[in-house]
Amino acid sequence: MNAPNSGNETVAIVGSGLTGLLAAQGLKLNGITAVVFEREESLDARSREWTILVHWAMPIFAKLVPKHILANLSEALCNPHLDFNDEVESLPCYNGITGDLLFSSSTPGARRVNRRQLRRLLAQGIDIRWNKSVRELLQTGSGVRLEFEDGGTFDADHILGADGSSSKVREMLLGVEQAQPRQSGFLFATGVTKFGDADKTNAVVQAHPVAALMMGASTVGAVGVMSVDDPNDTSTWTTFWVKIWHGDPVDLKGQEALNYIKENTAPLRGIFQSAIDWTPDGSYVSINEMKYWVPTPWNNYGGRVTLAGDAAHPMLVYRGQGFQHSITDVDNYVNALIQVRSSSSDATSREMIIGAYDSEMVERGATAVQQSLIEAENSLDLEKVKKMLMMRQGHSKSA
Ligand SMILES: Cc1cc2nc3c(=O)[nH]c(=O)nc-3n(C[C@H](O)[C@H](O)[C@H](O)COP(=O)(O)OP(=O)(O)OC[C@H]3O[C@@H](n4cnc5c(N)ncnc54)[C@H](O)[C@@H]3O)c2cc1C
């Protein structure tokens, strides 16, 4: 057990994903003590990786991290060597039936980051306790307590559940049944491919130097650049592909996943299919069903426990909104705790301030989750693609 922290609010953050680490940075920047508890043993514990477009929330992100992290953001970019201009900062979507360009979503100032690298950057200077799987949370006389699977405990003034789509903290706030993430019926497959062949990589880059989409047939596709070793030699670059369809739930990896895609899903066109066909042996490939959960109000323990990021509003990947909302949550949470501090941690004010944080997030998160489900439904039929927010208003904020 830790000693109580007098005179300063201590926040125990559950989860060292992007939300938890960004929250720790934002709190630290504002003089609030944050300790992150992560069930895994290190940043590299998982093989699964993906890329994330940081777009409308980039200016908010920039406020939450110290200058040196922002200055080193290029370390986390998929391709930091690009000459960023309007064309590079847009996301083209091709017609899944004709192969022609359907529309291009403009994302000014956006950057595609490698999640692993961004976590590495955001972990700098943060107190992270590894191998700490949260089992229980309790209210104490003066605050809240986390209990871990290893028998240890930690006392804090606040707990922020940033423990992802199957959040244990959410489960403790709402009960197992109500907190259960829902299966969407949409399957998400991805492959991380280092072709070692400039012509193959160039074909991906030609679709777009960052990433491109294909929609409107019964499967959705994406290709893009994940990382660049030598900027002058595309044979050294690592690329990724994505395929989405509506179907039976499966959870597969590696060659089995690749075989399943080839045997059970309709082919895409052009490079979107070739990238899958060219997947080298031993590449990372996975398929799983996308989950979601529409947020509803929870008991926040007198304003001491709340959620952020995927723990609060896990959504489908469409229009890349998940992390934008995580960043928004973190900004609002940091501001809320600054308000709690200036109210001298008065119990009524605490309850009101964190209650307001919760209400705003539940409403915004619920809208975003529902929009992601409708986007998914509309993406598999050319007529319906025209109704998509992505086609009508691009990647902009809509919740
Ligand atoms: C393929 C893909 C592409 C995406 N693209 C985009 C995009 O372009 N733009 C965008 O905005 N968003 C995108 N997203 C969404 C974005 O990745 C997530 O919203 C974001 O990473 C949120 O992360 P998180 O920290 O909330 O959760 P997570 O990354 O899931 O982190 C949760 C952490 O909590 C830990 N944890 C879980 N349970 C416990 C426990 N009991 N005790 C201790 N620790 C625990 C986990 O080990 C994990 O480290 C994408 C998502 C995917 C899957």
The ligand as an SDF file (V2000), in Angstrom:
LIG
                    3D

 53 58  0  0  0  0  0  0  0  0999 V2000
   -7.0250   -0.9730  -36.4810 C   0  0  0  0  0  0  0  0  0  0  0  0
   -7.4100    0.2590  -35.7620 C   0  0  0  0  0  0  0  0  0  0  0  0
   -7.2930    1.4820  -36.3950 C   0  0  0  0  0  0  0  0  0  0  0  0
   -7.6580    2.6490  -35.7250 C   0  0  0  0  0  0  0  0  0  0  0  0
   -7.5230    3.8380  -36.3700 N   0  0  0  0  0  0  0  0  0  0  0  0
   -7.8380    4.9780  -35.7230 C   0  0  0  0  0  0  0  0  0  0  0  0
   -7.6530    6.2490  -36.3700 C   0  0  0  0  0  0  0  0  0  0  0  0
   -7.2090    6.3300  -37.5150 O   0  0  0  0  0  0  0  0  0  0  0  0
   -7.9830    7.3690  -35.6670 N   0  0  0  0  0  0  0  0  0  0  0  0
   -8.4860    7.3100  -34.3920 C   0  0  0  0  0  0  0  0  0  0  0  0
   -8.8070    8.3500  -33.8130 O   0  0  0  0  0  0  0  0  0  0  0  0
   -8.6640    6.1230  -33.7660 N   0  0  0  0  0  0  0  0  0  0  0  0
   -8.3420    4.9740  -34.3870 C   0  0  0  0  0  0  0  0  0  0  0  0
   -8.4890    3.7650  -33.7420 N   0  0  0  0  0  0  0  0  0  0  0  0
   -8.9390    3.7430  -32.3300 C   0  0  0  0  0  0  0  0  0  0  0  0
   -7.7700    3.9750  -31.3650 C   0  0  0  0  0  0  0  0  0  0  0  0
   -6.7440    3.0730  -31.6460 O   0  0  0  0  0  0  0  0  0  0  0  0
   -8.2420    3.8070  -29.9240 C   0  0  0  0  0  0  0  0  0  0  0  0
   -9.3990    4.5830  -29.7150 O   0  0  0  0  0  0  0  0  0  0  0  0
   -7.1530    4.2790  -28.9690 C   0  0  0  0  0  0  0  0  0  0  0  0
   -5.9640    3.5830  -29.2310 O   0  0  0  0  0  0  0  0  0  0  0  0
   -7.6460    4.1730  -27.5340 C   0  0  0  0  0  0  0  0  0  0  0  0
   -6.8160    3.4600  -26.7230 O   0  0  0  0  0  0  0  0  0  0  0  0
   -7.0610    3.2260  -25.1680 P   0  0  0  0  0  0  0  0  0  0  0  0
   -5.8170    3.6390  -24.4810 O   0  0  0  0  0  0  0  0  0  0  0  0
   -8.3390    3.8730  -24.7350 O   0  0  0  0  0  0  0  0  0  0  0  0
   -7.2910    1.6580  -25.0580 O   0  0  0  0  0  0  0  0  0  0  0  0
   -6.2200    0.4800  -25.2820 P   0  0  0  0  0  0  0  0  0  0  0  0
   -5.2480    0.8000  -26.3360 O   0  0  0  0  0  0  0  0  0  0  0  0
   -7.0200   -0.7670  -25.4290 O   0  0  0  0  0  0  0  0  0  0  0  0
   -5.4110    0.4310  -23.9080 O   0  0  0  0  0  0  0  0  0  0  0  0
   -5.9350   -0.1380  -22.7460 C   0  0  0  0  0  0  0  0  0  0  0  0
   -4.7980   -0.6210  -21.8500 C   0  0  0  0  0  0  0  0  0  0  0  0
   -5.3500   -1.0490  -20.6010 O   0  0  0  0  0  0  0  0  0  0  0  0
   -4.7140   -2.2400  -20.2060 C   0  0  0  0  0  0  0  0  0  0  0  0
   -5.6200   -2.9720  -19.3090 N   0  0  0  0  0  0  0  0  0  0  0  0
   -6.7720   -3.6190  -19.6280 C   0  0  0  0  0  0  0  0  0  0  0  0
   -7.3430   -4.1790  -18.5340 N   0  0  0  0  0  0  0  0  0  0  0  0
   -6.5200   -3.8760  -17.4860 C   0  0  0  0  0  0  0  0  0  0  0  0
   -6.5870   -4.1840  -16.0920 C   0  0  0  0  0  0  0  0  0  0  0  0
   -7.5890   -4.8920  -15.5480 N   0  0  0  0  0  0  0  0  0  0  0  0
   -5.5830   -3.7160  -15.2980 N   0  0  0  0  0  0  0  0  0  0  0  0
   -4.5470   -2.9780  -15.8010 C   0  0  0  0  0  0  0  0  0  0  0  0
   -4.4610   -2.6750  -17.1360 N   0  0  0  0  0  0  0  0  0  0  0  0
   -5.4340   -3.1010  -17.9740 C   0  0  0  0  0  0  0  0  0  0  0  0
   -4.4470   -2.9600  -21.5180 C   0  0  0  0  0  0  0  0  0  0  0  0
   -3.4500   -3.9500  -21.3880 O   0  0  0  0  0  0  0  0  0  0  0  0
   -4.0470   -1.7990  -22.4280 C   0  0  0  0  0  0  0  0  0  0  0  0
   -2.6550   -1.5490  -22.3630 O   0  0  0  0  0  0  0  0  0  0  0  0
   -8.1460    2.5820  -34.4050 C   0  0  0  0  0  0  0  0  0  0  0  0
   -8.2780    1.3480  -33.7560 C   0  0  0  0  0  0  0  0  0  0  0  0
   -7.9020    0.1960  -34.4300 C   0  0  0  0  0  0  0  0  0  0  0  0
   -8.0470   -1.1270  -33.7170 C   0  0  0  0  0  0  0  0  0  0  0  0
  1  2  1  0
  2  3  1  0
  2 52  2  0
  3  4  2  0
  4  5  1  0
  4 50  1  0
  5  6  2  0
  6  7  1  0
  6 13  1  0
  7  8  2  0
  7  9  1  0
  9 10  1  0
 10 11  2  0
 10 12  1  0
 12 13  2  0
 13 14  1  0
 14 15  1  0
 14 50  1  0
 15 16  1  0
 16 17  1  0
 16 18  1  0
 18 19  1  0
 18 20  1  0
 20 21  1  0
 20 22  1  0
 22 23  1  0
 23 24  1  0
 24 25  2  0
 24 26  1  0
 24 27  1  0
 27 28  1  0
 28 29  2  0
 28 30  1  0
 28 31  1  0
 31 32  1  0
 32 33  1  0
 33 34  1  0
 33 48  1  0
 34 35  1  0
 35 36  1  0
 35 46  1  0
 36 37  1  0
 36 45  1  0
 37 38  2  0
 38 39  1  0
 39 40  1  0
 39 45  2  0
 40 41  1  0
 40 42  2  0
 42 43  1  0
 43 44  2  0
 44 45  1  0
 46 47  1  0
 46 48  1  0
 48 49  1  0
 50 51  2  0
 51 52  1  0
 52 53  1  0
M  END
$$$$
